[in-house]
């Protein structure tokens, strides 16, 4: 991947390390890896959905409702695709 924000990815990975290490330290290595992967995916998906909200607000602020609605629809599609329950 080019031009990716490595610090943001590192922060998510460290969050997952902390989550697994503190809440699932008693699980097998394989289970910890599975939980780490699920948590990492959850964080990325949440951030994508949050960015849809940020973009929608920006568009709304400038009176671009069609674009704002598109951002809201994108968030809903992401949630549906990954089975996110809000």
MARMARDO-616078 format. One record per residue: x, y, z of N, C-alpha, C in turn; residue in one letter; residue number from 0. Coordinates in steps of 0.001 Angstrom, whole numbers, always signed. Layout:
<rs>
+---------+---------+---------+---------+----------+---------+---------+---------+---------+----+-----+
!  n_east ! n_north !    n_up ! ca_east ! ca_north !   ca_up !  c_east ! c_north !    c_up ! aa !   i !
+---------+---------+---------+---------+----------+---------+---------+---------+---------+----+-----+
!       X !       Y !       Z !       X !        Y !       Z !       X !       Y !       Z !  A ! NUM !
...
+---------+---------+---------+---------+----------+---------+---------+---------+---------+----+-----+
</rs>
This chain:
<rs>
+---------+---------+---------+---------+----------+---------+---------+---------+---------+----+-----+
!  n_east ! n_north !    n_up ! ca_east ! ca_north !   ca_up !  c_east ! c_north !    c_up ! aa !   i !
+---------+---------+---------+---------+----------+---------+---------+---------+---------+----+-----+
!    +843 !   -1171 !      +0 !      +0 !       +0 !      +0 !    +889 !   +1235 !      +0 !  X !   0 !
!    +526 !   +2175 !    -831 !   +1311 !    +3390 !    -933 !    +641 !   +4519 !    -170 !  X !   1 !
!   +1479 !   +5382 !    +371 !   +1019 !    +6598 !   +1039 !      +9 !   +6331 !   +2150 !  X !   2 !
!    +148 !   +5220 !   +2824 !    -756 !    +4879 !   +3918 !    -264 !   +5571 !   +5189 !  X !   3 !
!   -1171 !   +5972 !   +6029 !    -809 !    +6589 !   +7294 !    -342 !   +5498 !   +8255 !  X !   4 !
!    +967 !   +5251 !   +8249 !   +1515 !    +4160 !   +9054 !   +1296 !   +4372 !  +10542 !  X !   5 !
!   +1317 !   +5612 !  +11008 !   +1116 !    +5865 !  +12433 !    -286 !   +5457 !  +12866 !  X !   6 !
!   -1270 !   +5737 !  +12041 !   -2644 !    +5366 !  +12387 !   -2764 !   +3833 !  +12459 !  X !   7 !
!   -2163 !   +3144 !  +11504 !   -2202 !    +1682 !  +11496 !   -1479 !   +1131 !  +12722 !  X !   8 !
!    -322 !   +1728 !  +13038 !    +435 !    +1308 !  +14222 !    -385 !   +1528 !  +15488 !  X !   9 !
!   -1072 !   +2663 !  +15569 !   -1915 !    +2931 !  +16742 !   -3015 !   +1875 !  +16883 !  X !  10 !
!   -3627 !   +1517 !  +15776 !   -4665 !     +473 !  +15823 !   -4062 !    -860 !  +16266 !  X !  11 !
!   -2893 !   -1196 !  +15733 !   -2239 !    -2462 !  +16099 !   -1893 !   -2479 !  +17593 !  X !  12 !
!   -1392 !   -1370 !  +18107 !   -1066 !    -1294 !  +19534 !   -2328 !   -1408 !  +20387 !  X !  13 !
!   -3412 !    -806 !  +19926 !   -4690 !     -934 !  +20635 !   -5099 !   -2409 !  +20709 !  X !  14 !
!   -4926 !   -3119 !  +19604 !   -5273 !    -4545 !  +19568 !   -4372 !   -5351 !  +20497 !  X !  15 !
!   -3073 !   -5015 !  +20520 !   -2149 !    -5686 !  +21433 !   -2615 !   -5504 !  +22878 !  X !  16 !
!   -2967 !   -4276 !  +23228 !   -3426 !    -3968 !  +24577 !   -4716 !   -4724 !  +24895 !  X !  17 !
!   -5657 !   -4690 !  +23954 !   -6948 !    -5369 !  +24116 !   -6754 !   -6865 !  +24377 !  X !  18 !
!   -5985 !   -7516 !  +23526 !   -5782 !    -8962 !  +23674 !   -4982 !   -9261 !  +24933 !  X !  19 !
!   -3926 !   -8486 !  +25177 !   -3073 !    -8725 !  +26336 !   -3770 !   -8535 !  +27664 !  X !  20 !
!   -4726 !   -7625 !  +27721 !   -5395 !    -7332 !  +28985 !   -6719 !   -8061 !  +29174 !  X !  21 !
!   -7413 !   -8318 !  +28099 !   -8731 !    -8938 !  +28237 !   -8757 !  -10416 !  +27861 !  X !  22 !
!   -7739 !  -10864 !  +27147 !   -7756 !   -12249 !  +26663 !   -6410 !  -12949 !  +26856 !  X !  23 !
!   -5691 !  -12539 !  +27877 !   -4378 !   -13112 !  +28160 !   -4424 !  -14596 !  +28474 !  X !  24 !
!   -5570 !  -15076 !  +28930 !   -5710 !   -16475 !  +29340 !   -6098 !  -17407 !  +28191 !  X !  25 !
!   -6303 !  -16845 !  +27006 !   -6703 !   -17648 !  +25843 !   -5472 !  -18238 !  +25152 !  X !  26 !
!   -5704 !  -19236 !  +24317 !   -4616 !   -19841 !  +23549 !   -4058 !  -18823 !  +22556 !  X !  27 !
!   -2862 !  -19087 !  +22082 !   -2227 !   -18193 !  +21110 !   -3102 !  -18042 !  +19867 !  X !  28 !
!   -3642 !  -19140 !  +19380 !   -4480 !   -19105 !  +18187 !   -5727 !  -18251 !  +18411 !  X !  29 !
!   -6337 !  -18379 !  +19573 !   -7521 !   -17585 !  +19890 !   -7153 !  -16111 !  +20038 !  X !  30 !
!   -6013 !  -15832 !  +20632 !   -5558 !   -14447 !  +20751 !   -5339 !  -13829 !  +19367 !  X !  31 !
!   -4759 !  -14600 !  +18465 !   -4533 !   -14102 !  +17108 !   -5864 !  -13823 !  +16406 !  X !  32 !
!   -6820 !  -14708 !  +16586 !   -8143 !   -14527 !  +15986 !   -8814 !  -13283 !  +16542 !  X !  33 !
!   -8759 !  -13099 !  +17854 !   -9364 !   -11935 !  +18490 !   -8659 !  -10641 !  +18085 !  X !  34 !
!   -7325 !  -10696 !  +17958 !   -6550 !    -9523 !  +17521 !   -6999 !   -9105 !  +16124 !  X !  35 !
!   -7126 !  -10079 !  +15233 !   -7519 !    -9792 !  +13853 !   -8919 !   -9203 !  +13788 !  X !  36 !
!   -9832 !   -9774 !  +14546 !  -11204 !    -9251 !  +14578 !  -11244 !   -7824 !  +15115 !  X !  37 !
!  -10485 !   -7552 !  +16178 !  -10454 !    -6216 !  +16763 !   -9847 !   -5217 !  +15783 !  X !  38 !
!   -8789 !   -5611 !  +15092 !   -8149 !    -4731 !  +14117 !   -9132 !   -4379 !  +13003 !  X !  39 !
!   -9821 !   -5374 !  +12486 !  -10815 !    -5128 !  +11442 !  -11920 !   -4212 !  +11963 !  X !  40 !
!  -12364 !   -4442 !  +13180 !  -13402 !    -3606 !  +13784 !  -12964 !   -2147 !  +13843 !  X !  41 !
!  -11723 !   -1904 !  +14260 !  -11224 !     -536 !  +14351 !  -11154 !    +140 !  +12986 !  X !  42 !
!  -10705 !    -587 !  +11981 !  -10612 !      -20 !  +10629 !  -12007 !    +301 !  +10099 !  X !  43 !
!  -12933 !    -617 !  +10279 !  -14301 !     -404 !   +9804 !  -14935 !    +780 !  +10525 !  X !  44 !
!  -14760 !    +865 !  +11842 !  -15298 !    +1989 !  +12605 !  -14726 !   +3311 !  +12102 !  X !  45 !
!  -13435 !   +3323 !  +11806 !  -12810 !    +4556 !  +11327 !  -13352 !   +4943 !   +9952 !  X !  46 !
!  -13544 !   +3985 !   +9090 !  -14129 !    +4277 !   +7772 !  -15520 !   +4869 !   +7923 !  X !  47 !
!  -16316 !   +4296 !   +8814 !  -17659 !    +4806 !   +9030 !  -17623 !   +6210 !   +9639 !  X !  48 !
!  -16684 !   +6434 !  +10536 !  -16539 !    +7753 !  +11150 !  -16143 !   +8788 !  +10107 !  X !  49 !
!  -15282 !   +8412 !   +9185 !  -14864 !    +9343 !   +8140 !  -16025 !   +9674 !   +7203 !  X !  50 !
!  -16937 !   +8741 !   +7007 !  -18150 !    +9042 !   +6240 !  -18952 !  +10121 !   +6952 !  X !  51 !
!  -19064 !  +10022 !   +8282 !  -19773 !   +11038 !   +9056 !  -19084 !  +12395 !   +8940 !  X !  52 !
!  -17762 !  +12407 !   +9048 !  -16993 !   +13654 !   +8950 !  -17216 !  +14302 !   +7584 !  X !  53 !
!  -17136 !  +13504 !   +6534 !  -17340 !   +14039 !   +5183 !  -18760 !  +14559 !   +5010 !  X !  54 !
!  -19733 !  +13833 !   +5534 !  -21128 !   +14263 !   +5409 !  -21344 !  +15617 !   +6071 !  X !  55 !
!  -20789 !  +15800 !   +7258 !  -20933 !   +17081 !   +7964 !  -20283 !  +18198 !   +7155 !  X !  56 !
!  -19116 !  +17927 !   +6590 !  -18444 !   +18932 !   +5770 !  -19285 !  +19338 !   +4573 !  X !  57 !
!  -19842 !  +18372 !   +3901 !  -20701 !   +18673 !   +2756 !  -21955 !  +19427 !   +3181 !  X !  58 !
!  -22582 !  +18992 !   +4281 !  -23787 !   +19665 !   +4771 !  -23494 !  +21119 !   +5107 !  X !  59 !
!  -22356 !  +21349 !   +5739 !  -21970 !   +22698 !   +6131 !  -21906 !  +23636 !   +4931 !  X !  60 !
!  -21523 !  +23091 !   +3790 !  -21390 !   +23906 !   +2582 !  -22590 !  +23768 !   +1642 !  X !  61 !
!  -23680 !  +23185 !   +2144 !  -24906 !   +23114 !   +1380 !  -24927 !  +22087 !    +263 !  X !  62 !
!  -24051 !  +21104 !    +333 !  -23995 !   +20064 !    -694 !  -24694 !  +18811 !    -171 !  X !  63 !
!  -26013 !  +18844 !    -168 !  -26791 !   +17765 !    +440 !  -26716 !  +16457 !    -336 !  X !  64 !
!  -26612 !  +16530 !   -1654 !  -26510 !   +15303 !   -2442 !  -25255 !  +14526 !   -2051 !  X !  65 !
!  -24141 !  +15236 !   -1925 !  -22890 !   +14594 !   -1527 !  -22953 !  +14096 !     -85 !  X !  66 !
!  -23570 !  +14896 !    +791 !  -23712 !   +14495 !   +2192 !  -24533 !  +13216 !   +2291 !  X !  67 !
!  -25614 !  +13143 !   +1520 !  -26436 !   +11932 !   +1517 !  -25655 !  +10742 !    +982 !  X !  68 !
!  -24786 !  +10985 !     +15 !  -23936 !    +9914 !    -512 !  -23002 !   +9369 !    +553 !  X !  69 !
!  -22456 !  +10260 !   +1367 !  -21581 !    +9822 !   +2467 !  -22362 !   +8996 !   +3484 !  X !  70 !
!  -23562 !   +9446 !   +3784 !  -24401 !    +8709 !   +4726 !  -24757 !   +7334 !   +4163 !  X !  71 !
!  -25048 !   +7291 !   +2867 !  -25345 !    +6003 !   +2232 !  -24128 !   +5089 !   +2262 !  X !  72 !
!  -22943 !   +5651 !   +2012 !  -21714 !    +4843 !   +2047 !  -21509 !   +4241 !   +3429 !  X !  73 !
!  -21746 !   +5034 !   +4465 !  -21625 !    +4529 !   +5838 !  -22598 !   +3377 !   +6067 !  X !  74 !
!  -23833 !   +3542 !   +5606 !  -24830 !    +2492 !   +5774 !  -24445 !   +1221 !   +5011 !  X !  75 !
!  -23903 !   +1382 !   +3815 !  -23467 !     +215 !   +3022 !  -22314 !    -514 !   +3716 !  X !  76 !
!  -21379 !    +262 !   +4254 !  -20250 !     -346 !   +4974 !  -20779 !   -1132 !   +6171 !  X !  77 !
!  -21669 !    -520 !   +6938 !  -22240 !    -1185 !   +8111 !  -22960 !   -2466 !   +7738 !  X !  78 !
!  -23754 !   -2378 !   +6699 !  -24503 !    -3560 !   +6249 !  -23564 !   -4658 !   +5760 !  X !  79 !
!  -22576 !   -4271 !   +4971 !  -21653 !    -5246 !   +4394 !  -20901 !   -6020 !   +5465 !  X !  80 !
!  -20488 !   -5316 !   +6528 !  -19711 !    -5964 !   +7590 !  -20551 !   -6383 !   +8786 !  X !  81 !
!  -21852 !   -6156 !   +8716 !  -22730 !    -6590 !   +9801 !  -22576 !   -5785 !  +11077 !  X !  82 !
!  -22281 !   -4492 !  +10942 !  -22092 !    -3630 !  +12099 !  -23451 !   -3240 !  +12663 !  X !  83 !
!  -23586 !   -3404 !  +13950 !  -24809 !    -3005 !  +14648 !  -24457 !   -1783 !  +15495 !  X !  84 !
!  -25174 !    -687 !  +15261 !  -24895 !     +542 !  +16023 !  -25789 !    +638 !  +17230 !  X !  85 !
+---------+---------+---------+---------+----------+---------+---------+---------+---------+----+-----+
</rs>
